[in-house]
């Protein structure tokens, strides 16, 4: 016998089709965010320390005495830890609030890796701009940065390091606030219909 009950096709997917919430992923998300910050902070400082150690000696040498590359890397670790904690807080709250801890780790890795790439790219852009300024107009460069030692004749390294650090911080600000937005819209685009159905069903 044929069931006369009409079949109702819902315009949205059922809420139970959403991926299950896995709150145990939160520590992994936090570790990814911190690792991204540490990679940028220590990696860029390692390179910059080899380019112009005098830059760091002039700015933060009072904290270390005679600085070496290890001190420069450690300074990058300290600064990136602060930035990383801010990034972890904002991204982690977004992960919990927007996805309900349902988003798999792979998209998170992709978003965080893109953030690292953007920060490194802007680090390079800032370094190139600083290098060009120091090369093309050393007098104005020195006048704009009075802390440059008077006996420093080669401004190229200082220009690269100073510009690259500014670029890295610009990249950091963009990714700290941009990455959570990307995560939010990624999740809404992928599961928006299911989320709207779930909201209607409450």
CNS distance restraints for C-alpha pairs under 8 A (distance, minus, plus):
assign (resid  12 and name CA) (resid 193 and name CA) 5.55 0.50 0.50
assign (resid  12 and name CA) (resid 194 and name CA) 6.08 0.50 0.50
assign (resid  12 and name CA) (resid 196 and name CA) 7.80 0.50 0.50
assign (resid  12 and name CA) (resid 197 and name CA) 5.86 0.50 0.50
assign (resid  13 and name CA) (resid  17 and name CA) 6.84 0.50 0.50
assign (resid  13 and name CA) (resid 193 and name CA) 6.62 0.50 0.50
assign (resid  13 and name CA) (resid 194 and name CA) 5.20 0.50 0.50
assign (resid  13 and name CA) (resid 197 and name CA) 6.94 0.50 0.50
assign (resid  14 and name CA) (resid  18 and name CA) 7.91 0.50 0.50
assign (resid  14 and name CA) (resid 194 and name CA) 6.32 0.50 0.50
assign (resid  14 and name CA) (resid 197 and name CA) 6.78 0.50 0.50
assign (resid  14 and name CA) (resid 198 and name CA) 7.39 0.50 0.50
assign (resid  15 and name CA) (resid 194 and name CA) 5.57 0.50 0.50
assign (resid  15 and name CA) (resid 195 and name CA) 6.99 0.50 0.50
assign (resid  15 and name CA) (resid 197 and name CA) 6.35 0.50 0.50
assign (resid  15 and name CA) (resid 198 and name CA) 5.03 0.50 0.50
assign (resid  17 and name CA) (resid 194 and name CA) 7.45 0.50 0.50
assign (resid  18 and name CA) (resid 102 and name CA) 7.76 0.50 0.50
assign (resid  18 and name CA) (resid 191 and name CA) 7.45 0.50 0.50
assign (resid  18 and name CA) (resid 194 and name CA) 6.73 0.50 0.50
assign (resid  19 and name CA) (resid 102 and name CA) 5.56 0.50 0.50
assign (resid  19 and name CA) (resid 103 and name CA) 7.43 0.50 0.50
assign (resid  20 and name CA) (resid 102 and name CA) 5.64 0.50 0.50
assign (resid  21 and name CA) (resid 100 and name CA) 6.13 0.50 0.50
assign (resid  21 and name CA) (resid 101 and name CA) 5.02 0.50 0.50
assign (resid  21 and name CA) (resid 102 and name CA) 4.34 0.50 0.50
assign (resid  21 and name CA) (resid 103 and name CA) 7.98 0.50 0.50
assign (resid  22 and name CA) (resid 101 and name CA) 5.41 0.50 0.50
assign (resid  22 and name CA) (resid 102 and name CA) 5.96 0.50 0.50
assign (resid  23 and name CA) (resid 101 and name CA) 5.43 0.50 0.50
assign (resid  24 and name CA) (resid  28 and name CA) 7.77 0.50 0.50
assign (resid  25 and name CA) (resid  29 and name CA) 6.21 0.50 0.50
assign (resid  25 and name CA) (resid 101 and name CA) 7.09 0.50 0.50
assign (resid  25 and name CA) (resid 105 and name CA) 7.57 0.50 0.50
assign (resid  26 and name CA) (resid  30 and name CA) 6.17 0.50 0.50
assign (resid  26 and name CA) (resid  92 and name CA) 6.94 0.50 0.50
assign (resid  26 and name CA) (resid  96 and name CA) 7.91 0.50 0.50
assign (resid  26 and name CA) (resid 101 and name CA) 7.29 0.50 0.50
assign (resid  27 and name CA) (resid  31 and name CA) 6.13 0.50 0.50
assign (resid  28 and name CA) (resid  32 and name CA) 6.17 0.50 0.50
assign (resid  29 and name CA) (resid  33 and name CA) 6.32 0.50 0.50
assign (resid  29 and name CA) (resid  88 and name CA) 7.84 0.50 0.50
assign (resid  29 and name CA) (resid  92 and name CA) 6.83 0.50 0.50
assign (resid  29 and name CA) (resid 105 and name CA) 7.63 0.50 0.50
assign (resid  29 and name CA) (resid 108 and name CA) 7.43 0.50 0.50
assign (resid  30 and name CA) (resid  34 and name CA) 6.22 0.50 0.50
assign (resid  30 and name CA) (resid  88 and name CA) 5.40 0.50 0.50
assign (resid  30 and name CA) (resid  92 and name CA) 6.57 0.50 0.50
assign (resid  31 and name CA) (resid  35 and name CA) 5.90 0.50 0.50
assign (resid  32 and name CA) (resid  36 and name CA) 6.14 0.50 0.50
assign (resid  32 and name CA) (resid 109 and name CA) 7.26 0.50 0.50
assign (resid  32 and name CA) (resid 112 and name CA) 7.25 0.50 0.50
assign (resid  33 and name CA) (resid  37 and name CA) 6.47 0.50 0.50
assign (resid  33 and name CA) (resid  84 and name CA) 6.34 0.50 0.50
assign (resid  33 and name CA) (resid  87 and name CA) 6.52 0.50 0.50
assign (resid  33 and name CA) (resid  88 and name CA) 5.37 0.50 0.50
assign (resid  33 and name CA) (resid  91 and name CA) 7.84 0.50 0.50
assign (resid  33 and name CA) (resid 112 and name CA) 6.83 0.50 0.50
assign (resid  34 and name CA) (resid  38 and name CA) 6.14 0.50 0.50
assign (resid  34 and name CA) (resid  81 and name CA) 7.03 0.50 0.50
assign (resid  34 and name CA) (resid  84 and name CA) 4.86 0.50 0.50
assign (resid  34 and name CA) (resid  85 and name CA) 6.80 0.50 0.50
assign (resid  34 and name CA) (resid  87 and name CA) 7.74 0.50 0.50
assign (resid  34 and name CA) (resid  88 and name CA) 6.59 0.50 0.50
assign (resid  35 and name CA) (resid  39 and name CA) 5.96 0.50 0.50
assign (resid  35 and name CA) (resid  84 and name CA) 7.94 0.50 0.50
assign (resid  36 and name CA) (resid  40 and name CA) 6.39 0.50 0.50
assign (resid  36 and name CA) (resid  84 and name CA) 7.60 0.50 0.50
assign (resid  36 and name CA) (resid 112 and name CA) 6.99 0.50 0.50
assign (resid  36 and name CA) (resid 113 and name CA) 7.43 0.50 0.50
assign (resid  36 and name CA) (resid 116 and name CA) 6.12 0.50 0.50
assign (resid  37 and name CA) (resid  41 and name CA) 6.06 0.50 0.50
assign (resid  37 and name CA) (resid  80 and name CA) 5.27 0.50 0.50
assign (resid  37 and name CA) (resid  81 and name CA) 6.81 0.50 0.50
assign (resid  37 and name CA) (resid  83 and name CA) 6.76 0.50 0.50
assign (resid  37 and name CA) (resid  84 and name CA) 4.98 0.50 0.50
assign (resid  37 and name CA) (resid 116 and name CA) 7.82 0.50 0.50
assign (resid  38 and name CA) (resid  42 and name CA) 5.82 0.50 0.50
assign (resid  38 and name CA) (resid  43 and name CA) 7.84 0.50 0.50
assign (resid  38 and name CA) (resid  76 and name CA) 7.79 0.50 0.50
assign (resid  38 and name CA) (resid  77 and name CA) 5.94 0.50 0.50
assign (resid  38 and name CA) (resid  80 and name CA) 5.48 0.50 0.50
assign (resid  38 and name CA) (resid  81 and name CA) 6.61 0.50 0.50
assign (resid  38 and name CA) (resid  84 and name CA) 7.33 0.50 0.50
assign (resid  39 and name CA) (resid  43 and name CA) 5.55 0.50 0.50
assign (resid  40 and name CA) (resid  44 and name CA) 5.83 0.50 0.50
assign (resid  40 and name CA) (resid  80 and name CA) 7.40 0.50 0.50
assign (resid  40 and name CA) (resid 116 and name CA) 6.91 0.50 0.50
assign (resid  40 and name CA) (resid 119 and name CA) 7.42 0.50 0.50
assign (resid  40 and name CA) (resid 120 and name CA) 7.04 0.50 0.50
assign (resid  41 and name CA) (resid  45 and name CA) 6.16 0.50 0.50
assign (resid  41 and name CA) (resid  73 and name CA) 7.71 0.50 0.50
assign (resid  41 and name CA) (resid  76 and name CA) 4.56 0.50 0.50
assign (resid  41 and name CA) (resid  77 and name CA) 5.73 0.50 0.50
assign (resid  41 and name CA) (resid  79 and name CA) 6.99 0.50 0.50
assign (resid  41 and name CA) (resid  80 and name CA) 4.99 0.50 0.50
assign (resid  42 and name CA) (resid  46 and name CA) 5.94 0.50 0.50
assign (resid  42 and name CA) (resid  73 and name CA) 5.06 0.50 0.50
assign (resid  42 and name CA) (resid  74 and name CA) 7.17 0.50 0.50
assign (resid  42 and name CA) (resid  75 and name CA) 7.99 0.50 0.50
assign (resid  42 and name CA) (resid  76 and name CA) 4.91 0.50 0.50
assign (resid  42 and name CA) (resid  77 and name CA) 5.48 0.50 0.50
assign (resid  42 and name CA) (resid  80 and name CA) 7.72 0.50 0.50
assign (resid  43 and name CA) (resid  47 and name CA) 6.51 0.50 0.50
assign (resid  43 and name CA) (resid  73 and name CA) 7.63 0.50 0.50
assign (resid  44 and name CA) (resid  48 and name CA) 5.99 0.50 0.50
assign (resid  44 and name CA) (resid  76 and name CA) 7.86 0.50 0.50
assign (resid  44 and name CA) (resid 123 and name CA) 7.98 0.50 0.50
assign (resid  45 and name CA) (resid  49 and name CA) 5.67 0.50 0.50
assign (resid  45 and name CA) (resid  72 and name CA) 6.05 0.50 0.50
assign (resid  45 and name CA) (resid  73 and name CA) 5.40 0.50 0.50
assign (resid  45 and name CA) (resid  75 and name CA) 7.93 0.50 0.50
assign (resid  45 and name CA) (resid  76 and name CA) 5.71 0.50 0.50
assign (resid  46 and name CA) (resid  50 and name CA) 6.66 0.50 0.50
assign (resid  46 and name CA) (resid  69 and name CA) 6.65 0.50 0.50
assign (resid  46 and name CA) (resid  72 and name CA) 6.78 0.50 0.50
assign (resid  46 and name CA) (resid  73 and name CA) 5.45 0.50 0.50
assign (resid  47 and name CA) (resid  51 and name CA) 6.50 0.50 0.50
assign (resid  48 and name CA) (resid  52 and name CA) 6.11 0.50 0.50
assign (resid  48 and name CA) (resid  53 and name CA) 7.42 0.50 0.50
assign (resid  48 and name CA) (resid 161 and name CA) 5.64 0.50 0.50
assign (resid  49 and name CA) (resid  53 and name CA) 4.78 0.50 0.50
assign (resid  49 and name CA) (resid  56 and name CA) 7.37 0.50 0.50
assign (resid  49 and name CA) (resid  69 and name CA) 5.72 0.50 0.50
assign (resid  49 and name CA) (resid  72 and name CA) 6.10 0.50 0.50
assign (resid  49 and name CA) (resid  73 and name CA) 7.79 0.50 0.50
assign (resid  50 and name CA) (resid  69 and name CA) 7.09 0.50 0.50
assign (resid  51 and name CA) (resid 157 and name CA) 5.59 0.50 0.50
assign (resid  51 and name CA) (resid 161 and name CA) 7.34 0.50 0.50
assign (resid  52 and name CA) (resid  56 and name CA) 7.50 0.50 0.50
assign (resid  52 and name CA) (resid 157 and name CA) 5.07 0.50 0.50
assign (resid  52 and name CA) (resid 158 and name CA) 5.99 0.50 0.50
assign (resid  52 and name CA) (resid 161 and name CA) 6.82 0.50 0.50
assign (resid  53 and name CA) (resid  57 and name CA) 6.25 0.50 0.50
assign (resid  53 and name CA) (resid  67 and name CA) 7.71 0.50 0.50
assign (resid  53 and name CA) (resid  68 and name CA) 7.55 0.50 0.50
assign (resid  53 and name CA) (resid  69 and name CA) 7.54 0.50 0.50
assign (resid  54 and name CA) (resid  58 and name CA) 5.95 0.50 0.50
assign (resid  54 and name CA) (resid 158 and name CA) 7.96 0.50 0.50
assign (resid  55 and name CA) (resid  59 and name CA) 6.38 0.50 0.50
assign (resid  55 and name CA) (resid 158 and name CA) 5.97 0.50 0.50
assign (resid  55 and name CA) (resid 161 and name CA) 7.40 0.50 0.50
assign (resid  55 and name CA) (resid 162 and name CA) 7.87 0.50 0.50
assign (resid  56 and name CA) (resid  60 and name CA) 5.61 0.50 0.50
assign (resid  56 and name CA) (resid  61 and name CA) 6.32 0.50 0.50
assign (resid  56 and name CA) (resid  67 and name CA) 7.73 0.50 0.50
assign (resid  56 and name CA) (resid  72 and name CA) 6.96 0.50 0.50
assign (resid  57 and name CA) (resid  61 and name CA) 4.10 0.50 0.50
assign (resid  57 and name CA) (resid  62 and name CA) 7.67 0.50 0.50
assign (resid  57 and name CA) (resid  66 and name CA) 7.15 0.50 0.50
assign (resid  57 and name CA) (resid  67 and name CA) 6.03 0.50 0.50
assign (resid  58 and name CA) (resid 147 and name CA) 7.67 0.50 0.50
assign (resid  58 and name CA) (resid 148 and name CA) 7.75 0.50 0.50
assign (resid  58 and name CA) (resid 149 and name CA) 7.90 0.50 0.50
assign (resid  60 and name CA) (resid  64 and name CA) 7.33 0.50 0.50
assign (resid  61 and name CA) (resid  65 and name CA) 5.41 0.50 0.50
assign (resid  61 and name CA) (resid  66 and name CA) 6.54 0.50 0.50
assign (resid  61 and name CA) (resid  67 and name CA) 6.21 0.50 0.50
assign (resid  64 and name CA) (resid  71 and name CA) 7.19 0.50 0.50
assign (resid  67 and name CA) (resid  71 and name CA) 5.79 0.50 0.50
assign (resid  67 and name CA) (resid  72 and name CA) 7.14 0.50 0.50
assign (resid  68 and name CA) (resid  72 and name CA) 6.54 0.50 0.50
assign (resid  69 and name CA) (resid  73 and name CA) 6.24 0.50 0.50
assign (resid  70 and name CA) (resid  74 and name CA) 6.12 0.50 0.50
assign (resid  71 and name CA) (resid  75 and name CA) 6.12 0.50 0.50
assign (resid  72 and name CA) (resid  76 and name CA) 6.34 0.50 0.50
assign (resid  73 and name CA) (resid  77 and name CA) 6.22 0.50 0.50
assign (resid  74 and name CA) (resid  78 and name CA) 6.27 0.50 0.50
assign (resid  75 and name CA) (resid  79 and name CA) 6.29 0.50 0.50
assign (resid  76 and name CA) (resid  80 and name CA) 5.90 0.50 0.50
assign (resid  77 and name CA) (resid  81 and name CA) 6.01 0.50 0.50
assign (resid  78 and name CA) (resid  82 and name CA) 6.76 0.50 0.50
assign (resid  79 and name CA) (resid  83 and name CA) 6.50 0.50 0.50
assign (resid  80 and name CA) (resid  84 and name CA) 5.67 0.50 0.50
assign (resid  81 and name CA) (resid  85 and name CA) 6.09 0.50 0.50
assign (resid  82 and name CA) (resid  86 and name CA) 6.60 0.50 0.50
assign (resid  83 and name CA) (resid  87 and name CA) 6.22 0.50 0.50
assign (resid  83 and name CA) (resid 172 and name CA) 7.78 0.50 0.50
assign (resid  84 and name CA) (resid  88 and name CA) 5.88 0.50 0.50
assign (resid  85 and name CA) (resid  89 and name CA) 6.11 0.50 0.50
assign (resid  86 and name CA) (resid  90 and name CA) 6.33 0.50 0.50
assign (resid  86 and name CA) (resid 176 and name CA) 7.61 0.50 0.50
assign (resid  87 and name CA) (resid  91 and name CA) 5.88 0.50 0.50
assign (resid  87 and name CA) (resid 176 and name CA) 5.12 0.50 0.50
assign (resid  87 and name CA) (resid 177 and name CA) 7.92 0.50 0.50
assign (resid  88 and name CA) (resid  92 and name CA) 5.51 0.50 0.50
assign (resid  89 and name CA) (resid  93 and name CA) 6.04 0.50 0.50
assign (resid  90 and name CA) (resid  94 and name CA) 6.25 0.50 0.50
assign (resid  90 and name CA) (resid 176 and name CA) 7.38 0.50 0.50
assign (resid  90 and name CA) (resid 177 and name CA) 7.59 0.50 0.50
assign (resid  90 and name CA) (resid 180 and name CA) 7.00 0.50 0.50
assign (resid  91 and name CA) (resid  95 and name CA) 6.06 0.50 0.50
assign (resid  91 and name CA) (resid 176 and name CA) 7.58 0.50 0.50
assign (resid  91 and name CA) (resid 179 and name CA) 7.20 0.50 0.50
assign (resid  91 and name CA) (resid 180 and name CA) 5.09 0.50 0.50
assign (resid  92 and name CA) (resid  96 and name CA) 6.21 0.50 0.50
assign (resid  93 and name CA) (resid  97 and name CA) 5.91 0.50 0.50
assign (resid  94 and name CA) (resid  98 and name CA) 5.46 0.50 0.50
assign (resid  94 and name CA) (resid  99 and name CA) 7.56 0.50 0.50
assign (resid  94 and name CA) (resid 180 and name CA) 5.89 0.50 0.50
assign (resid  94 and name CA) (resid 183 and name CA) 7.70 0.50 0.50
assign (resid  94 and name CA) (resid 184 and name CA) 6.94 0.50 0.50
assign (resid  95 and name CA) (resid  99 and name CA) 5.51 0.50 0.50
assign (resid  95 and name CA) (resid 100 and name CA) 6.75 0.50 0.50
assign (resid  95 and name CA) (resid 101 and name CA) 6.07 0.50 0.50
assign (resid  95 and name CA) (resid 103 and name CA) 7.64 0.50 0.50
assign (resid  95 and name CA) (resid 180 and name CA) 7.57 0.50 0.50
assign (resid  95 and name CA) (resid 183 and name CA) 7.40 0.50 0.50
assign (resid  95 and name CA) (resid 184 and name CA) 7.67 0.50 0.50
assign (resid  96 and name CA) (resid 100 and name CA) 4.66 0.50 0.50
assign (resid  96 and name CA) (resid 101 and name CA) 5.02 0.50 0.50
assign (resid  97 and name CA) (resid 101 and name CA) 7.81 0.50 0.50
assign (resid  98 and name CA) (resid 184 and name CA) 5.75 0.50 0.50
assign (resid  98 and name CA) (resid 187 and name CA) 7.41 0.50 0.50
assign (resid  99 and name CA) (resid 103 and name CA) 5.82 0.50 0.50
assign (resid  99 and name CA) (resid 184 and name CA) 7.44 0.50 0.50
assign (resid  99 and name CA) (resid 187 and name CA) 6.51 0.50 0.50
assign (resid 103 and name CA) (resid 107 and name CA) 7.48 0.50 0.50
assign (resid 103 and name CA) (resid 108 and name CA) 7.68 0.50 0.50
assign (resid 103 and name CA) (resid 187 and name CA) 7.34 0.50 0.50
assign (resid 104 and name CA) (resid 108 and name CA) 7.09 0.50 0.50
assign (resid 105 and name CA) (resid 109 and name CA) 6.16 0.50 0.50
assign (resid 106 and name CA) (resid 110 and name CA) 6.28 0.50 0.50
assign (resid 107 and name CA) (resid 111 and name CA) 6.18 0.50 0.50
assign (resid 108 and name CA) (resid 112 and name CA) 6.11 0.50 0.50
assign (resid 108 and name CA) (resid 183 and name CA) 7.46 0.50 0.50
assign (resid 109 and name CA) (resid 113 and name CA) 5.88 0.50 0.50
assign (resid 110 and name CA) (resid 114 and name CA) 6.14 0.50 0.50
assign (resid 111 and name CA) (resid 115 and name CA) 6.33 0.50 0.50
assign (resid 111 and name CA) (resid 179 and name CA) 6.50 0.50 0.50
assign (resid 111 and name CA) (resid 182 and name CA) 7.51 0.50 0.50
assign (resid 111 and name CA) (resid 183 and name CA) 7.20 0.50 0.50
assign (resid 112 and name CA) (resid 116 and name CA) 6.38 0.50 0.50
assign (resid 112 and name CA) (resid 179 and name CA) 7.10 0.50 0.50
assign (resid 113 and name CA) (resid 117 and name CA) 6.27 0.50 0.50
assign (resid 114 and name CA) (resid 118 and name CA) 6.18 0.50 0.50
assign (resid 115 and name CA) (resid 119 and name CA) 6.20 0.50 0.50
assign (resid 115 and name CA) (resid 175 and name CA) 5.39 0.50 0.50
assign (resid 115 and name CA) (resid 179 and name CA) 6.72 0.50 0.50
assign (resid 116 and name CA) (resid 120 and name CA) 6.19 0.50 0.50
assign (resid 117 and name CA) (resid 121 and name CA) 6.06 0.50 0.50
assign (resid 118 and name CA) (resid 122 and name CA) 6.20 0.50 0.50
assign (resid 118 and name CA) (resid 171 and name CA) 6.28 0.50 0.50
assign (resid 118 and name CA) (resid 175 and name CA) 7.57 0.50 0.50
assign (resid 119 and name CA) (resid 123 and name CA) 6.09 0.50 0.50
assign (resid 119 and name CA) (resid 167 and name CA) 7.66 0.50 0.50
assign (resid 119 and name CA) (resid 168 and name CA) 5.47 0.50 0.50
assign (resid 119 and name CA) (resid 169 and name CA) 7.81 0.50 0.50
assign (resid 119 and name CA) (resid 170 and name CA) 7.73 0.50 0.50
assign (resid 119 and name CA) (resid 171 and name CA) 4.28 0.50 0.50
assign (resid 119 and name CA) (resid 172 and name CA) 5.91 0.50 0.50
assign (resid 119 and name CA) (resid 175 and name CA) 7.38 0.50 0.50
assign (resid 120 and name CA) (resid 124 and name CA) 6.32 0.50 0.50
assign (resid 120 and name CA) (resid 168 and name CA) 6.64 0.50 0.50
assign (resid 120 and name CA) (resid 171 and name CA) 7.62 0.50 0.50
assign (resid 121 and name CA) (resid 125 and name CA) 6.28 0.50 0.50
assign (resid 122 and name CA) (resid 126 and name CA) 5.91 0.50 0.50
assign (resid 122 and name CA) (resid 164 and name CA) 7.48 0.50 0.50
assign (resid 122 and name CA) (resid 167 and name CA) 4.89 0.50 0.50
assign (resid 122 and name CA) (resid 168 and name CA) 5.80 0.50 0.50
assign (resid 122 and name CA) (resid 170 and name CA) 7.30 0.50 0.50
assign (resid 122 and name CA) (resid 171 and name CA) 5.72 0.50 0.50
assign (resid 123 and name CA) (resid 127 and name CA) 6.12 0.50 0.50
assign (resid 123 and name CA) (resid 163 and name CA) 7.71 0.50 0.50
assign (resid 123 and name CA) (resid 164 and name CA) 4.47 0.50 0.50
assign (resid 123 and name CA) (resid 165 and name CA) 6.34 0.50 0.50
assign (resid 123 and name CA) (resid 166 and name CA) 7.33 0.50 0.50
assign (resid 123 and name CA) (resid 167 and name CA) 4.44 0.50 0.50
assign (resid 123 and name CA) (resid 168 and name CA) 4.36 0.50 0.50
assign (resid 123 and name CA) (resid 169 and name CA) 7.99 0.50 0.50
assign (resid 123 and name CA) (resid 171 and name CA) 7.33 0.50 0.50
assign (resid 124 and name CA) (resid 128 and name CA) 6.13 0.50 0.50
assign (resid 124 and name CA) (resid 164 and name CA) 5.91 0.50 0.50
assign (resid 124 and name CA) (resid 167 and name CA) 7.26 0.50 0.50
assign (resid 125 and name CA) (resid 129 and name CA) 6.23 0.50 0.50
assign (resid 125 and name CA) (resid 164 and name CA) 6.95 0.50 0.50
assign (resid 125 and name CA) (resid 167 and name CA) 6.61 0.50 0.50
assign (resid 126 and name CA) (resid 130 and name CA) 6.10 0.50 0.50
assign (resid 126 and name CA) (resid 160 and name CA) 7.50 0.50 0.50
assign (resid 126 and name CA) (resid 163 and name CA) 4.47 0.50 0.50
assign (resid 126 and name CA) (resid 164 and name CA) 4.30 0.50 0.50
assign (resid 126 and name CA) (resid 165 and name CA) 7.18 0.50 0.50
assign (resid 126 and name CA) (resid 166 and name CA) 6.34 0.50 0.50
assign (resid 126 and name CA) (resid 167 and name CA) 4.34 0.50 0.50
assign (resid 126 and name CA) (resid 168 and name CA) 7.49 0.50 0.50
assign (resid 127 and name CA) (resid 131 and name CA) 6.01 0.50 0.50
assign (resid 127 and name CA) (resid 159 and name CA) 6.97 0.50 0.50
assign (resid 127 and name CA) (resid 160 and name CA) 4.17 0.50 0.50
assign (resid 127 and name CA) (resid 161 and name CA) 6.10 0.50 0.50
assign (resid 127 and name CA) (resid 162 and name CA) 7.03 0.50 0.50
assign (resid 127 and name CA) (resid 163 and name CA) 4.42 0.50 0.50
assign (resid 127 and name CA) (resid 164 and name CA) 3.74 0.50 0.50
assign (resid 127 and name CA) (resid 165 and name CA) 7.46 0.50 0.50
assign (resid 127 and name CA) (resid 167 and name CA) 7.14 0.50 0.50
assign (resid 128 and name CA) (resid 132 and name CA) 6.10 0.50 0.50
assign (resid 128 and name CA) (resid 160 and name CA) 6.21 0.50 0.50
assign (resid 128 and name CA) (resid 163 and name CA) 7.23 0.50 0.50
assign (resid 128 and name CA) (resid 164 and name CA) 7.44 0.50 0.50
assign (resid 129 and name CA) (resid 133 and name CA) 6.20 0.50 0.50
assign (resid 129 and name CA) (resid 160 and name CA) 7.55 0.50 0.50
assign (resid 129 and name CA) (resid 163 and name CA) 6.42 0.50 0.50
assign (resid 130 and name CA) (resid 134 and name CA) 6.20 0.50 0.50
assign (resid 130 and name CA) (resid 159 and name CA) 4.40 0.50 0.50
assign (resid 130 and name CA) (resid 160 and name CA) 5.09 0.50 0.50
assign (resid 130 and name CA) (resid 161 and name CA) 7.64 0.50 0.50
assign (resid 130 and name CA) (resid 162 and name CA) 6.64 0.50 0.50
assign (resid 130 and name CA) (resid 163 and name CA) 4.36 0.50 0.50
assign (resid 130 and name CA) (resid 164 and name CA) 7.23 0.50 0.50
assign (resid 131 and name CA) (resid 135 and name CA) 6.04 0.50 0.50
assign (resid 131 and name CA) (resid 156 and name CA) 5.49 0.50 0.50
assign (resid 131 and name CA) (resid 157 and name CA) 7.27 0.50 0.50
assign (resid 131 and name CA) (resid 158 and name CA) 7.80 0.50 0.50
assign (resid 131 and name CA) (resid 159 and name CA) 4.52 0.50 0.50
assign (resid 131 and name CA) (resid 160 and name CA) 4.64 0.50 0.50
assign (resid 131 and name CA) (resid 163 and name CA) 7.32 0.50 0.50
assign (resid 132 and name CA) (resid 136 and name CA) 5.81 0.50 0.50
assign (resid 132 and name CA) (resid 159 and name CA) 7.65 0.50 0.50
assign (resid 133 and name CA) (resid 137 and name CA) 5.63 0.50 0.50
assign (resid 133 and name CA) (resid 138 and name CA) 6.95 0.50 0.50
assign (resid 133 and name CA) (resid 141 and name CA) 6.49 0.50 0.50
assign (resid 133 and name CA) (resid 159 and name CA) 7.07 0.50 0.50
assign (resid 134 and name CA) (resid 138 and name CA) 4.73 0.50 0.50
assign (resid 134 and name CA) (resid 141 and name CA) 5.60 0.50 0.50
assign (resid 134 and name CA) (resid 142 and name CA) 7.96 0.50 0.50
assign (resid 134 and name CA) (resid 155 and name CA) 5.83 0.50 0.50
assign (resid 134 and name CA) (resid 156 and name CA) 5.80 0.50 0.50
assign (resid 134 and name CA) (resid 158 and name CA) 7.95 0.50 0.50
assign (resid 134 and name CA) (resid 159 and name CA) 5.35 0.50 0.50
assign (resid 135 and name CA) (resid 155 and name CA) 7.37 0.50 0.50
assign (resid 135 and name CA) (resid 156 and name CA) 6.33 0.50 0.50
assign (resid 137 and name CA) (resid 141 and name CA) 6.20 0.50 0.50
assign (resid 138 and name CA) (resid 142 and name CA) 6.00 0.50 0.50
assign (resid 138 and name CA) (resid 155 and name CA) 7.20 0.50 0.50
assign (resid 139 and name CA) (resid 143 and name CA) 6.11 0.50 0.50
assign (resid 140 and name CA) (resid 144 and name CA) 6.02 0.50 0.50
assign (resid 141 and name CA) (resid 145 and name CA) 6.38 0.50 0.50
assign (resid 142 and name CA) (resid 146 and name CA) 6.23 0.50 0.50
assign (resid 142 and name CA) (resid 148 and name CA) 6.67 0.50 0.50
assign (resid 148 and name CA) (resid 152 and name CA) 7.17 0.50 0.50
assign (resid 154 and name CA) (resid 158 and name CA) 7.92 0.50 0.50
assign (resid 155 and name CA) (resid 159 and name CA) 5.99 0.50 0.50
assign (resid 156 and name CA) (resid 160 and name CA) 6.25 0.50 0.50
assign (resid 157 and name CA) (resid 161 and name CA) 6.12 0.50 0.50
assign (resid 158 and name CA) (resid 162 and name CA) 5.88 0.50 0.50
assign (resid 159 and name CA) (resid 163 and name CA) 5.90 0.50 0.50
assign (resid 160 and name CA) (resid 164 and name CA) 5.82 0.50 0.50
assign (resid 161 and name CA) (resid 165 and name CA) 6.10 0.50 0.50
assign (resid 162 and name CA) (resid 166 and name CA) 6.46 0.50 0.50
assign (resid 163 and name CA) (resid 167 and name CA) 6.17 0.50 0.50
assign (resid 164 and name CA) (resid 168 and name CA) 6.04 0.50 0.50
assign (resid 165 and name CA) (resid 169 and name CA) 6.25 0.50 0.50
assign (resid 166 and name CA) (resid 170 and name CA) 6.22 0.50 0.50
assign (resid 167 and name CA) (resid 171 and name CA) 6.13 0.50 0.50
assign (resid 168 and name CA) (resid 172 and name CA) 6.00 0.50 0.50
assign (resid 169 and name CA) (resid 173 and name CA) 6.21 0.50 0.50
assign (resid 170 and name CA) (resid 174 and name CA) 6.27 0.50 0.50
assign (resid 171 and name CA) (resid 175 and name CA) 6.08 0.50 0.50
assign (resid 172 and name CA) (resid 176 and name CA) 5.87 0.50 0.50
assign (resid 173 and name CA) (resid 177 and name CA) 6.45 0.50 0.50
assign (resid 174 and name CA) (resid 178 and name CA) 5.49 0.50 0.50
assign (resid 175 and name CA) (resid 179 and name CA) 5.22 0.50 0.50
assign (resid 176 and name CA) (resid 180 and name CA) 7.30 0.50 0.50
assign (resid 177 and name CA) (resid 181 and name CA) 6.80 0.50 0.50
assign (resid 178 and name CA) (resid 182 and name CA) 6.23 0.50 0.50
assign (resid 179 and name CA) (resid 183 and name CA) 6.19 0.50 0.50
assign (resid 180 and name CA) (resid 184 and name CA) 6.10 0.50 0.50
assign (resid 181 and name CA) (resid 185 and name CA) 6.28 0.50 0.50
assign (resid 182 and name CA) (resid 186 and name CA) 5.92 0.50 0.50
assign (resid 183 and name CA) (resid 187 and name CA) 6.18 0.50 0.50
assign (resid 184 and name CA) (resid 188 and name CA) 6.25 0.50 0.50
assign (resid 185 and name CA) (resid 189 and name CA) 5.86 0.50 0.50
assign (resid 186 and name CA) (resid 190 and name CA) 6.14 0.50 0.50
assign (resid 187 and name CA) (resid 191 and name CA) 5.89 0.50 0.50
assign (resid 187 and name CA) (resid 192 and name CA) 7.23 0.50 0.50
assign (resid 188 and name CA) (resid 192 and name CA) 4.44 0.50 0.50
assign (resid 188 and name CA) (resid 195 and name CA) 7.86 0.50 0.50
assign (resid 191 and name CA) (resid 195 and name CA) 6.17 0.50 0.50
assign (resid 192 and name CA) (resid 196 and name CA) 6.15 0.50 0.50
assign (resid 193 and name CA) (resid 197 and name CA) 6.21 0.50 0.50
assign (resid 194 and name CA) (resid 198 and name CA) 6.15 0.50 0.50
assign (resid 195 and name CA) (resid 199 and name CA) 6.17 0.50 0.50
assign (resid 196 and name CA) (resid 200 and name CA) 6.23 0.50 0.50
assign (resid 197 and name CA) (resid 201 and name CA) 6.17 0.50 0.50
assign (resid 198 and name CA) (resid 202 and name CA) 6.58 0.50 0.50
